[in-house]
Amino acid sequence: MRILRNVALVMALLVFAVGILGASVWRTAAQSISESYKLEVVTEEEATESVPGQATEPVEEEFDYFTAYPSPPTYPGILPDHLLYPLKMIRDRILLFFTTDPLKKGELLLQFADKRIRATNALILEKGKIDLGIATLTKAEKYLERAIDQERVANQAGRDTAAFLEKLSRATRAHEKVMLGFEEKIPNTARPVYDSALQYARTGYQRVMERIKE
């Protein structure tokens, strides 16, 4: 009888986990990346402008970048320190596996990158979990790099990727902006990994701009 109870408990847990995973996959597949936050960026031209009789100060430009979550550090989803987070990773792999269209795969990779940069921000600024935040940051920038790579695959397949390139240009700037926001929280021991991730975003932006000019 005790064995039957244990088996029943395990089966119930499996059904619960599969149910959560299935609902999460459906919700993510149906999700439209429609919420936005405003990111302030100083352009080189505006930074050099001045008003007669006043000291020169940078003028900030606002632009919208569409992402899955609102402005940092808010992150309403499950973070990597949650017990159920591995289910989200399984869900992401399932979605990527079944997404064969190169442009849609690029969009999906970018969404994963955006989610992880938001999670990184929350882990570091809200929870003070630097090590886990840095590990999540590394994954975010690798997803971002893969999204940029996928754009070229889609373009070579004859897809019009102009709109996606524009989104990637905003995404790379947004990632850099978010990273600079928690830079002072990074200890010296984690600095090399942080600097490498920051360089990913900056190099990614350069790659995207080169593609736009082609």
LUMDO-170180 format. One line per field, with one value per residue: residue number from 1; x, y, z of N, C-alpha, C in turn. Coordinates in pm, whole numbers. Layout:
<rs>
nr = [NUM | ...];
n.u = [X | ...];
n.v = [Y | ...];
n.w = [Z | ...];
ca.u = [X | ...];
ca.v = [Y | ...];
ca.w = [Z | ...];
c.u = [X | ...];
c.v = [Y | ...];
c.w = [Z | ...];
</rs>
This chain:
<rs>
nr = [1 | 2 | 3 | 4 | 5 | 6 | 7 | 8 | 9 | 10 | 11 | 12 | 13 | 14 | 15 | 16 | 17 | 18 | 19 | 20 | 21 | 22 | 23 | 24 | 25 | 26 | 27 | 28 | 29 | 30 | 31 | 32 | 33 | 34 | 35 | 36 | 37 | 38 | 39 | 40 | 41 | 42 | 43 | 44 | 45 | 46 | 47 | 48 | 49 | 50 | 51 | 52 | 53 | 54 | 55 | 56 | 57 | 58 | 59 | 60 | 61 | 62 | 63 | 64 | 65 | 66 | 67 | 68 | 69 | 70 | 71 | 72 | 73 | 74 | 75 | 76 | 77 | 78 | 79 | 80 | 81 | 82 | 83 | 84 | 85 | 86 | 87 | 88 | 89 | 90 | 91 | 92 | 93 | 94 | 95 | 96 | 97 | 98 | 99 | 100 | 101 | 102 | 103 | 104 | 105 | 106 | 107 | 108 | 109 | 110 | 111 | 112 | 113 | 114 | 115 | 116 | 117 | 118 | 119 | 120 | 121 | 122 | 123 | 124 | 125 | 126 | 127 | 128 | 129 | 130 | 131 | 132 | 133 | 134 | 135 | 136 | 137 | 138 | 139 | 140 | 141 | 142 | 143 | 144 | 145 | 146 | 147 | 148 | 149 | 150 | 151 | 152 | 153 | 154 | 155 | 156 | 157 | 158 | 159 | 160 | 161 | 162 | 163 | 164 | 165 | 166 | 167 | 168 | 169 | 170 | 171 | 172 | 173 | 174 | 175 | 176 | 177 | 178 | 179 | 180 | 181 | 182 | 183 | 184 | 185 | 186 | 187 | 188 | 189 | 190 | 191 | 192 | 193 | 194 | 195 | 196 | 197 | 198 | 199 | 200 | 201 | 202 | 203 | 204 | 205 | 206 | 207 | 208 | 209 | 210 | 211 | 212 | 213 | 214];
n.u = [82 | 193 | 388 | 228 | 114 | 338 | 405 | 179 | 202 | 439 | 357 | 155 | 304 | 458 | 260 | 171 | 403 | 439 | 206 | 247 | 469 | 361 | 162 | 324 | 478 | 277 | 185 | 413 | 461 | 239 | 270 | 295 | 544 | 497 | 497 | 664 | 962 | 1116 | 1428 | 1706 | 1942 | 2249 | 2335 | 2614 | 2614 | 2428 | 2545 | 2742 | 2620 | 2537 | 2403 | 2400 | 2575 | 2537 | 2651 | 2784 | 2591 | 2515 | 2255 | 1975 | 1846 | 1539 | 1419 | 1202 | 1219 | 1106 | 1017 | 991 | 935 | 873 | 1030 | 1359 | 1431 | 1229 | 1091 | 862 | 846 | 952 | 1255 | 1605 | 1679 | 1467 | 1281 | 1138 | 1253 | 1421 | 1228 | 1145 | 1373 | 1376 | 1139 | 1217 | 1412 | 1256 | 1083 | 1270 | 1365 | 1144 | 1102 | 1153 | 1166 | 1398 | 1393 | 1192 | 1308 | 1529 | 1397 | 1289 | 1519 | 1619 | 1419 | 1459 | 1712 | 1656 | 1484 | 1660 | 1849 | 1693 | 1633 | 1889 | 1939 | 1748 | 1833 | 2084 | 2046 | 1811 | 1819 | 2079 | 2234 | 2504 | 2681 | 2504 | 2364 | 2562 | 2616 | 2372 | 2371 | 2576 | 2453 | 2248 | 2378 | 2494 | 2271 | 2184 | 2391 | 2354 | 2107 | 2172 | 2340 | 2149 | 1998 | 2148 | 2138 | 1866 | 1845 | 2007 | 1850 | 1665 | 1483 | 1327 | 1497 | 1514 | 1355 | 1399 | 1672 | 1676 | 1546 | 1734 | 1947 | 1851 | 1816 | 2079 | 2189 | 2019 | 2079 | 2342 | 2298 | 2147 | 2336 | 2537 | 2401 | 2415 | 2682 | 2852 | 2801 | 2936 | 3183 | 3545 | 3634 | 3447 | 3464 | 3607 | 3432 | 3201 | 3295 | 3349 | 3091 | 2974 | 3122 | 3030 | 2774 | 2840 | 3004 | 2817 | 2635 | 2792 | 2826 | 2561 | 2510 | 2687 | 2570 | 2331 | 2422 | 2506];
n.v = [-120 | 121 | 152 | 187 | 432 | 599 | 571 | 679 | 942 | 1026 | 1006 | 1197 | 1430 | 1430 | 1465 | 1716 | 1869 | 1833 | 1949 | 2219 | 2273 | 2232 | 2430 | 2652 | 2638 | 2670 | 2928 | 3084 | 3040 | 3160 | 3413 | 3762 | 3990 | 4264 | 4456 | 4748 | 4924 | 5235 | 5334 | 5523 | 5687 | 5834 | 6014 | 6062 | 6299 | 6461 | 6482 | 6663 | 6900 | 7236 | 7498 | 7847 | 8030 | 7844 | 7554 | 7272 | 6984 | 6635 | 6534 | 6337 | 6071 | 5915 | 5592 | 5331 | 4995 | 4684 | 4434 | 4136 | 4193 | 4455 | 4771 | 4754 | 4720 | 4529 | 4203 | 3985 | 3711 | 3362 | 3327 | 3229 | 3118 | 2980 | 2685 | 2566 | 2658 | 2501 | 2374 | 2578 | 2611 | 2367 | 2397 | 2613 | 2490 | 2301 | 2464 | 2590 | 2368 | 2287 | 2505 | 2585 | 2773 | 3010 | 3289 | 3318 | 3162 | 3318 | 3540 | 3415 | 3336 | 3588 | 3678 | 3501 | 3586 | 3848 | 3798 | 3677 | 3875 | 4050 | 3890 | 3862 | 4123 | 4150 | 3951 | 4047 | 4319 | 4317 | 4085 | 4042 | 3829 | 3766 | 3577 | 3388 | 3567 | 3656 | 3417 | 3382 | 3609 | 3553 | 3350 | 3498 | 3675 | 3497 | 3385 | 3615 | 3653 | 3426 | 3487 | 3700 | 3566 | 3401 | 3574 | 3622 | 3368 | 3351 | 3560 | 3469 | 3266 | 3391 | 3552 | 3856 | 4054 | 4304 | 4444 | 4286 | 4320 | 4588 | 4565 | 4408 | 4586 | 4768 | 4599 | 4515 | 4753 | 4801 | 4584 | 4644 | 4883 | 4795 | 4628 | 4811 | 4938 | 4782 | 4763 | 4860 | 4687 | 4458 | 4239 | 4229 | 3969 | 3862 | 4022 | 3976 | 3799 | 3952 | 4173 | 4043 | 3964 | 4214 | 4303 | 4128 | 4232 | 4486 | 4423 | 4278 | 4479 | 4626 | 4434 | 4405 | 4663 | 4671 | 4478 | 4606 | 4811 | 4680];
n.w = [0 | 81 | -114 | -339 | -280 | -289 | -558 | -675 | -583 | -709 | -977 | -977 | -933 | -1167 | -1361 | -1287 | -1331 | -1608 | -1696 | -1623 | -1783 | -2040 | -2051 | -2029 | -2261 | -2454 | -2388 | -2431 | -2702 | -2809 | -2732 | -2787 | -2857 | -2730 | -2530 | -2414 | -2317 | -2236 | -2341 | -2258 | -2451 | -2525 | -2801 | -3022 | -3169 | -3036 | -2789 | -2826 | -2868 | -2773 | -2568 | -2612 | -2369 | -2173 | -1993 | -2163 | -2189 | -2202 | -2423 | -2392 | -2582 | -2640 | -2709 | -2819 | -2727 | -2796 | -2573 | -2370 | -2110 | -1866 | -1769 | -1617 | -1260 | -1255 | -1272 | -1349 | -1390 | -1350 | -1190 | -1241 | -995 | -901 | -811 | -1019 | -1248 | -1423 | -1580 | -1747 | -1901 | -2034 | -2179 | -2346 | -2504 | -2633 | -2784 | -2953 | -3090 | -3242 | -3401 | -3715 | -3916 | -4020 | -3967 | -3774 | -3577 | -3516 | -3403 | -3180 | -3041 | -2982 | -2811 | -2596 | -2519 | -2436 | -2219 | -2042 | -1992 | -1852 | -1632 | -1528 | -1447 | -1243 | -1064 | -984 | -900 | -742 | -583 | -516 | -601 | -728 | -857 | -976 | -1131 | -1310 | -1444 | -1572 | -1728 | -1911 | -2060 | -2170 | -2348 | -2522 | -2640 | -2767 | -2951 | -3109 | -3216 | -3382 | -3561 | -3677 | -3824 | -4056 | -4168 | -4225 | -4408 | -4617 | -4697 | -4841 | -4708 | -4601 | -4393 | -4286 | -4094 | -3872 | -3836 | -3759 | -3515 | -3382 | -3368 | -3183 | -2970 | -2901 | -2812 | -2599 | -2430 | -2363 | -2225 | -2002 | -1878 | -1809 | -1614 | -1385 | -1341 | -1134 | -931 | -978 | -866 | -850 | -897 | -1071 | -1282 | -1534 | -1674 | -1687 | -1837 | -2075 | -2155 | -2188 | -2403 | -2594 | -2649 | -2751 | -2970 | -3110 | -3179 | -3358 | -3558 | -3646 | -3745 | -3956 | -4117 | -4179 | -4340 | -4563];
ca.u = [0 | 281 | 452 | 129 | 100 | 456 | 394 | 73 | 256 | 533 | 280 | 87 | 405 | 494 | 149 | 173 | 517 | 411 | 101 | 310 | 554 | 276 | 99 | 428 | 511 | 167 | 180 | 527 | 441 | 133 | 301 | 339 | 637 | 431 | 517 | 788 | 1014 | 1194 | 1570 | 1768 | 2073 | 2310 | 2398 | 2738 | 2585 | 2359 | 2635 | 2831 | 2541 | 2540 | 2319 | 2483 | 2570 | 2518 | 2750 | 2742 | 2552 | 2459 | 2111 | 1942 | 1747 | 1458 | 1362 | 1131 | 1264 | 1002 | 1072 | 887 | 913 | 884 | 1158 | 1432 | 1470 | 1112 | 1090 | 751 | 851 | 1033 | 1398 | 1688 | 1696 | 1342 | 1283 | 1077 | 1321 | 1464 | 1118 | 1148 | 1483 | 1330 | 1043 | 1289 | 1477 | 1149 | 1040 | 1375 | 1372 | 1031 | 1098 | 1244 | 1181 | 1516 | 1363 | 1119 | 1405 | 1605 | 1310 | 1277 | 1648 | 1627 | 1329 | 1526 | 1820 | 1595 | 1434 | 1771 | 1913 | 1605 | 1654 | 2019 | 1922 | 1674 | 1916 | 2194 | 2001 | 1706 | 1848 | 2220 | 2294 | 2597 | 2732 | 2396 | 2335 | 2666 | 2594 | 2255 | 2414 | 2651 | 2356 | 2174 | 2456 | 2513 | 2146 | 2184 | 2484 | 2289 | 2000 | 2239 | 2382 | 2031 | 1954 | 2218 | 2083 | 1736 | 1868 | 2059 | 1738 | 1576 | 1387 | 1351 | 1534 | 1539 | 1289 | 1467 | 1800 | 1648 | 1519 | 1861 | 2028 | 1798 | 1839 | 2218 | 2207 | 1945 | 2156 | 2456 | 2247 | 2111 | 2459 | 2603 | 2322 | 2457 | 2827 | 2917 | 2774 | 3018 | 3312 | 3662 | 3646 | 3355 | 3481 | 3640 | 3313 | 3114 | 3353 | 3331 | 2950 | 2952 | 3182 | 2938 | 2669 | 2899 | 3043 | 2692 | 2582 | 2876 | 2793 | 2430 | 2519 | 2754 | 2471 | 2235 | 2487 | 2534];
ca.v = [0 | 238 | 165 | 242 | 574 | 669 | 573 | 775 | 1075 | 1056 | 1028 | 1326 | 1533 | 1432 | 1525 | 1859 | 1931 | 1834 | 2049 | 2351 | 2286 | 2246 | 2563 | 2752 | 2632 | 2730 | 3071 | 3149 | 3032 | 3253 | 3547 | 3866 | 4079 | 4391 | 4555 | 4818 | 5017 | 5338 | 5329 | 5651 | 5671 | 5960 | 6005 | 6139 | 6433 | 6537 | 6505 | 6775 | 7021 | 7324 | 7617 | 7963 | 8079 | 7735 | 7447 | 7165 | 6861 | 6537 | 6532 | 6197 | 6032 | 5803 | 5511 | 5214 | 4863 | 4591 | 4320 | 4056 | 4241 | 4600 | 4832 | 4694 | 4581 | 4443 | 4079 | 3912 | 3568 | 3274 | 3354 | 3108 | 3060 | 2914 | 2540 | 2526 | 2721 | 2403 | 2348 | 2684 | 2583 | 2258 | 2458 | 2690 | 2397 | 2242 | 2566 | 2606 | 2246 | 2280 | 2625 | 2559 | 2894 | 3079 | 3421 | 3297 | 3112 | 3434 | 3616 | 3339 | 3349 | 3724 | 3683 | 3433 | 3673 | 3958 | 3748 | 3647 | 3999 | 4103 | 3805 | 3901 | 4252 | 4126 | 3872 | 4128 | 4440 | 4292 | 3975 | 4040 | 3699 | 3806 | 3463 | 3337 | 3672 | 3654 | 3297 | 3409 | 3711 | 3485 | 3283 | 3602 | 3728 | 3389 | 3381 | 3733 | 3626 | 3328 | 3557 | 3775 | 3467 | 3348 | 3674 | 3598 | 3243 | 3385 | 3644 | 3384 | 3182 | 3474 | 3625 | 3999 | 4064 | 4445 | 4479 | 4212 | 4387 | 4709 | 4521 | 4364 | 4704 | 4823 | 4501 | 4517 | 4876 | 4782 | 4493 | 4720 | 4979 | 4723 | 4583 | 4926 | 4976 | 4710 | 4746 | 4887 | 4576 | 4343 | 4233 | 4209 | 3828 | 3833 | 4126 | 3928 | 3744 | 4067 | 4249 | 3963 | 3974 | 4350 | 4310 | 4057 | 4325 | 4592 | 4362 | 4244 | 4602 | 4656 | 4336 | 4438 | 4785 | 4634 | 4408 | 4706 | 4890 | 4597];
ca.w = [0 | 87 | -246 | -430 | -249 | -342 | -704 | -707 | -558 | -817 | -1099 | -965 | -952 | -1309 | -1435 | -1255 | -1400 | -1752 | -1717 | -1618 | -1901 | -2157 | -2047 | -2052 | -2404 | -2529 | -2362 | -2497 | -2847 | -2847 | -2679 | -2879 | -2789 | -2757 | -2427 | -2440 | -2219 | -2302 | -2308 | -2288 | -2512 | -2566 | -2932 | -3031 | -3218 | -2933 | -2677 | -2856 | -2884 | -2657 | -2572 | -2581 | -2232 | -2079 | -2002 | -2251 | -2122 | -2296 | -2442 | -2402 | -2682 | -2597 | -2814 | -2768 | -2768 | -2753 | -2501 | -2304 | -1975 | -1852 | -1735 | -1506 | -1237 | -1239 | -1348 | -1289 | -1419 | -1265 | -1205 | -1240 | -862 | -865 | -826 | -1146 | -1362 | -1524 | -1673 | -1847 | -1992 | -2120 | -2269 | -2447 | -2597 | -2714 | -2880 | -3053 | -3171 | -3335 | -3484 | -3827 | -3996 | -3967 | -3913 | -3648 | -3479 | -3473 | -3313 | -3056 | -2973 | -2928 | -2696 | -2486 | -2475 | -2362 | -2091 | -1953 | -1948 | -1748 | -1515 | -1474 | -1380 | -1119 | -973 | -930 | -831 | -644 | -492 | -481 | -635 | -834 | -933 | -1060 | -1228 | -1413 | -1525 | -1656 | -1824 | -2016 | -2147 | -2242 | -2459 | -2620 | -2716 | -2853 | -3061 | -3196 | -3288 | -3489 | -3660 | -3744 | -3921 | -4182 | -4223 | -4282 | -4525 | -4723 | -4741 | -4920 | -4626 | -4579 | -4252 | -4254 | -3968 | -3765 | -3814 | -3681 | -3378 | -3325 | -3337 | -3058 | -2864 | -2858 | -2734 | -2474 | -2346 | -2309 | -2127 | -1881 | -1815 | -1748 | -1498 | -1264 | -1349 | -1007 | -839 | -1017 | -796 | -936 | -935 | -1182 | -1383 | -1669 | -1740 | -1715 | -1949 | -2197 | -2193 | -2237 | -2534 | -2683 | -2691 | -2833 | -3097 | -3178 | -3239 | -3475 | -3662 | -3698 | -3824 | -4081 | -4200 | -4226 | -4444 | -4682];
c.u = [86 | 350 | 356 | 109 | 216 | 450 | 291 | 122 | 350 | 459 | 208 | 183 | 445 | 385 | 146 | 284 | 493 | 304 | 156 | 393 | 470 | 212 | 201 | 467 | 403 | 165 | 293 | 511 | 339 | 164 | 346 | 428 | 590 | 451 | 652 | 833 | 1100 | 1337 | 1634 | 1911 | 2124 | 2377 | 2520 | 2711 | 2522 | 2449 | 2724 | 2755 | 2548 | 2447 | 2405 | 2463 | 2550 | 2626 | 2695 | 2712 | 2496 | 2308 | 2072 | 1829 | 1671 | 1412 | 1300 | 1198 | 1164 | 1064 | 960 | 852 | 932 | 1020 | 1225 | 1418 | 1352 | 1121 | 983 | 756 | 933 | 1179 | 1479 | 1711 | 1569 | 1350 | 1233 | 1148 | 1372 | 1355 | 1113 | 1260 | 1446 | 1231 | 1114 | 1354 | 1373 | 1104 | 1143 | 1382 | 1265 | 1016 | 1200 | 1263 | 1296 | 1488 | 1287 | 1212 | 1491 | 1526 | 1300 | 1407 | 1664 | 1537 | 1393 | 1640 | 1766 | 1547 | 1549 | 1846 | 1827 | 1623 | 1786 | 2008 | 1852 | 1759 | 2023 | 2144 | 1900 | 1747 | 1993 | 2289 | 2385 | 2639 | 2626 | 2358 | 2434 | 2649 | 2477 | 2288 | 2489 | 2557 | 2279 | 2250 | 2487 | 2387 | 2139 | 2275 | 2422 | 2177 | 2058 | 2285 | 2263 | 1975 | 2019 | 2166 | 1950 | 1751 | 1919 | 1953 | 1635 | 1473 | 1427 | 1375 | 1557 | 1480 | 1356 | 1602 | 1782 | 1622 | 1648 | 1951 | 1983 | 1826 | 1982 | 2248 | 2137 | 2021 | 2275 | 2410 | 2213 | 2236 | 2531 | 2529 | 2360 | 2609 | 2895 | 2896 | 2865 | 3151 | 3426 | 3675 | 3559 | 3372 | 3517 | 3519 | 3217 | 3165 | 3335 | 3187 | 2917 | 3008 | 3098 | 2834 | 2724 | 2942 | 2921 | 2632 | 2661 | 2845 | 2659 | 2435 | 2590 | 2657 | 2371 | 2292 | 2514 | 2429];
c.v = [126 | 263 | 229 | 391 | 655 | 681 | 677 | 918 | 1117 | 1086 | 1163 | 1441 | 1545 | 1498 | 1676 | 1932 | 1941 | 1937 | 2190 | 2375 | 2309 | 2383 | 2671 | 2756 | 2700 | 2881 | 3144 | 3149 | 3133 | 3397 | 3642 | 3961 | 4222 | 4496 | 4622 | 4897 | 5117 | 5335 | 5459 | 5631 | 5807 | 5940 | 6097 | 6283 | 6519 | 6570 | 6626 | 6906 | 7106 | 7442 | 7736 | 8009 | 7971 | 7631 | 7336 | 7039 | 6765 | 6547 | 6388 | 6173 | 5912 | 5723 | 5387 | 5087 | 4763 | 4467 | 4249 | 4108 | 4391 | 4643 | 4766 | 4779 | 4485 | 4319 | 3988 | 3762 | 3490 | 3299 | 3224 | 3046 | 2988 | 2764 | 2493 | 2584 | 2620 | 2368 | 2454 | 2660 | 2470 | 2311 | 2534 | 2600 | 2331 | 2340 | 2585 | 2486 | 2242 | 2406 | 2610 | 2681 | 2977 | 3215 | 3410 | 3246 | 3227 | 3519 | 3547 | 3348 | 3487 | 3738 | 3617 | 3519 | 3788 | 3914 | 3727 | 3773 | 4065 | 4024 | 3839 | 4028 | 4234 | 4050 | 3959 | 4245 | 4414 | 4190 | 3967 | 3908 | 3719 | 3687 | 3407 | 3440 | 3673 | 3533 | 3318 | 3512 | 3648 | 3416 | 3384 | 3648 | 3622 | 3373 | 3499 | 3712 | 3527 | 3392 | 3636 | 3681 | 3419 | 3446 | 3650 | 3470 | 3272 | 3467 | 3563 | 3290 | 3263 | 3551 | 3772 | 4019 | 4208 | 4483 | 4410 | 4274 | 4514 | 4672 | 4476 | 4482 | 4767 | 4729 | 4505 | 4640 | 4864 | 4692 | 4565 | 4816 | 4911 | 4678 | 4697 | 4970 | 4903 | 4687 | 4762 | 4776 | 4455 | 4344 | 4205 | 4064 | 3792 | 3930 | 4074 | 3873 | 3856 | 4145 | 4175 | 3972 | 4111 | 4366 | 4236 | 4153 | 4432 | 4540 | 4326 | 4365 | 4639 | 4561 | 4369 | 4562 | 4759 | 4563 | 4508 | 4785 | 4812 | 4615];
c.w = [0 | -46 | -345 | -407 | -304 | -494 | -747 | -689 | -669 | -947 | -1096 | -988 | -1099 | -1391 | -1412 | -1330 | -1549 | -1785 | -1718 | -1743 | -2026 | -2164 | -2079 | -2199 | -2486 | -2512 | -2432 | -2648 | -2894 | -2809 | -2788 | -2802 | -2813 | -2650 | -2449 | -2319 | -2293 | -2250 | -2350 | -2336 | -2555 | -2701 | -2937 | -3075 | -3109 | -2816 | -2700 | -2872 | -2757 | -2679 | -2535 | -2436 | -2129 | -2100 | -2090 | -2170 | -2225 | -2303 | -2469 | -2502 | -2629 | -2719 | -2752 | -2818 | -2711 | -2692 | -2427 | -2166 | -1967 | -1802 | -1616 | -1381 | -1227 | -1329 | -1289 | -1309 | -1319 | -1293 | -1199 | -1103 | -815 | -894 | -962 | -1268 | -1465 | -1623 | -1782 | -1949 | -2088 | -2223 | -2381 | -2551 | -2689 | -2822 | -2990 | -3147 | -3278 | -3420 | -3595 | -3916 | -3939 | -3906 | -3781 | -3539 | -3427 | -3375 | -3178 | -2975 | -2911 | -2806 | -2574 | -2430 | -2391 | -2224 | -1992 | -1908 | -1841 | -1619 | -1447 | -1392 | -1245 | -1018 | -907 | -847 | -721 | -539 | -449 | -509 | -757 | -921 | -1028 | -1167 | -1342 | -1503 | -1621 | -1763 | -1941 | -2114 | -2230 | -2365 | -2564 | -2705 | -2812 | -2974 | -3161 | -3277 | -3405 | -3599 | -3742 | -3846 | -4056 | -4249 | -4292 | -4409 | -4644 | -4778 | -4819 | -4841 | -4613 | -4429 | -4207 | -4118 | -3851 | -3734 | -3731 | -3535 | -3309 | -3287 | -3206 | -2942 | -2812 | -2775 | -2599 | -2378 | -2283 | -2200 | -1995 | -1806 | -1745 | -1622 | -1372 | -1260 | -1213 | -904 | -865 | -943 | -893 | -983 | -1054 | -1297 | -1522 | -1744 | -1777 | -1835 | -2080 | -2247 | -2249 | -2378 | -2638 | -2739 | -2784 | -2969 | -3180 | -3247 | -3365 | -3591 | -3728 | -3787 | -3958 | -4176 | -4258 | -4343 | -4571 | -4791];
</rs>
